[in-house]
Amino acid sequence: MSKMIKLLATGLAVVSLSSMTNYAVLAAPYNNKEFELAQPDGTKVSVSITGDEYYQHIESPDGYTLIRDDNGWICYAELNDDQTDYVSTGTVYKTNDGSTNSNDEPQRGGGGLQKHLKIKSEAIREQADEVRNKLHGNDFKNTPKSEYSFENSLLDSKVAASGDVKGLTILVDFPDKKSDISQSEIERFFNETGYRGFNNNGSVKDYYYDVSGGRVTYTNNLIGFYTAKHPKTYYDDIYEQTGSYAKSNEFAEEVFQWLKSSGYNLSSLTTDSKGYLKAVNILYAGTPDAGWAKGLWPHQAWYPKSDYINGARIQKYEMTNIGRDLSLYTICHESGHMIYGYPDLYDYDGDSQGTGMYSLMSTVANDKNPVPPDPYCRNVISRWNLPINMNEYNAGTKFAAVSDGNGNSYAYRWSGNQSNEYFLIENLQKTGRYADLPDAGLAIWHIDEKGNNSSNQMTSSNHYLVSLEQADGNYDMERNRNGGNRGDLFRKGYKDSFTSNTAPNSKWWNQSASGLELSQISNVGSEMTFVQASNGQNPDPDPDPDPQQKNIAGLAAPTGSYVSDWESISALNDGIDPANSNDRSAAVYGNWPETGSQWVQYTFNEPHTITGSDIYWFKDGQGIDVPASYRMYYWDGSAWQDIKNPKGLGTKTNQYNTTTFTPVSTYAISIVMESKGTSSTGILEWKVYGN
């Protein structure tokens, strides 16, 4: 019988959180997203935008590159001589009604133009870096290192992994433009449980509650509408230099001064260790009209003042439009930056796709139902379900990965000698918040905390921070072919192994063997299994590397909420098997005359992977009885968590009651007992199995 390790939705492992990333800057990307931008005469034209707050490539819907000329007119573009910038052809872009076709190609600027003209990647990178420095230069200079030792991080991310997070959202309209959506509707979009407005899959609160497994309740306090001093066109300035965001900075200063004068108390909102609000949103009426990374284009920025505003300070904030529609993606993406310091996982210069449609921190297939964060963000950075360390198990171990449609799932981790580089493995199925994934199956992620997702060269020195090992071996995302397709994930009958000799392979970036040798990957399903054999060993079909977990209760220090004066807590793990439930030939544990909730606990001096438990209940017929019910918990490093998938939890007398559960690596495990009526509870022996 093979040993199978099965884990669902939780887990605890000792992981290194040092030097996680050196490139955590903030943006929400678009890929051929349709917008309407304004011409100087006030008319609107339909365009397709690819890019973020640092750089945008803008085309007509039929694929011709556009640029604003010196007078602010959106015109058809061509490349300059060295292909480092766009220049106007002088032909104003008016509209595209879809009437052109390949047999009647339009003549642009007195001659035919190629579609999808782009400047050199190096020029894109330089332009994006210049804008990024304008927006976030102070961040790199002044933001202290976080507890995770992020280098150059824009976020001092010190919010606990669990609990309430309270953000601030300020609503703004203009003398000439009022919001198309009411404050009450926006309130629901942020905070209502089960929200379905505008076809969204829940509210912002719902999203983070789900993907954290109920560990995070993220709500926003809304204030406004504040009416700006000037018309919208004043701030959304089409004549502004690309990337300056000068008018939006003026706009933010005006908003924050109004907030200060309002007297609105910010002291109850979530702050970091320096007293700065963790999540600040400015939502303005209308849509961005200027484009080209300027004006009021949605972005995050740094507020240079550090004085207190009604009980808290503001340092970083995000600004986005309300428009005529509300969608989860941008707010959830930016909230990941603001609250937890998630890095962007798309390529800033646009010559690759990063993690594509597989992570909140990259691009998106459905704005209304964005996928959860990838396991690096949600399980390593946020620590909601810490990865399970595969290295602790013997070669030939069979693992089972169970999917979760909300993203509340664990990942397995395979590590080497370098703490910054490792693999994460999870099961992704096209359900729930993953419904719009390009593929389903076993996802294998290659993490290097010293990499960044704007480095798509796939070399030892230049590679992604978070890479999806695409099963087809085509590297479509690195080569900018797509953001994911069927064939990316592993499954039986297609690609059922991942080793040092497969394509893609399991080697580290320096091409040395990692020791990760996966085989026998199962069919696609809510539970997928696979076998790991270290050092290239091919496991037997039915291995038995570790036939029996042992009772490790004797390694623990027992404690309890109450122990009767004549009983002993040490009886729990003295190793003596009782003859019956009223066997008093040795010491016993009991909590008479206490009733209600009582607990006992084992604490270890190092983490152990625990898989199950045997409890022999004490019942003396004189006030001690089996409990009416009980639950078991493990310590995740900061809080007690329910064990997952418990099977058993029996209360029979005169025998051991066996409970198995999802294995968990932990320092402590406990039982919380609810007594029967006026009876107290007791235990003769409590065995815990693990290694």
Buried (B, 14 or more C-beta within 10 A) or exposed (E): EBBEBBBBBBBBBEBEBEBBBBBBBBBBBBBEBEBEBBBBEEEEBBBBBBBBBBBBBBBBBBBBBBBBBEEBBBBBBBBEEEEBBBEBBEBBBEEBEEEEEEEEEBEBBEEEBEEEBBBBBEBBBBBBBEBBBBBBEBBBEEBEEBEBEBBBBBBBBBBBBBBEBBBBBBBBBBEEBEBBBEBEBBBBBBBBEEBEBBEBBBBBBBBBBBBBBEBBBBBBBBBBBBEBEBEBBBBBBBEBEBBBBBBBBBBBEBBBEBBBEBEBEBEEBBBBEEEBBBBBBBBBBBBBBBBBBBBBBBBBBBBEEEEEBEBBBBBBBBBBBBBEBBBBBBBBBBBBBBBBBBBBBBBBBBBBBBBBBBBBBBBBBBBBBBBBBBBBBBBBBBBBBBBBBBBBBBBBBBBBBBBBBBBBBBBBBBBBEBEBBBBBBBBBBBBBBBBBBBBBBBBBBBBBBBBBBBBBEBEEEEBBBBBBBBBBEBBBBBEBEBBBBEBBBBBBEBBBBBBBEBEBBBBBBEEEBBBBBBBBBBEBBEBBBBBBBBEEBBBEEEBEBBEEBEBBBEBBEBBBBBBBEEBBBEBBBBEBEBEEBBBEEBBBBBBBEBBEBBBBBBBBEEBBBBBBBBBBBBBBEEBBBBBEEBBBBBBBBEEBBEBBBBEBBBBEBEBBBBBBBBBBBBBBBBBBBBBBEEBBBBBBBBBBBBB
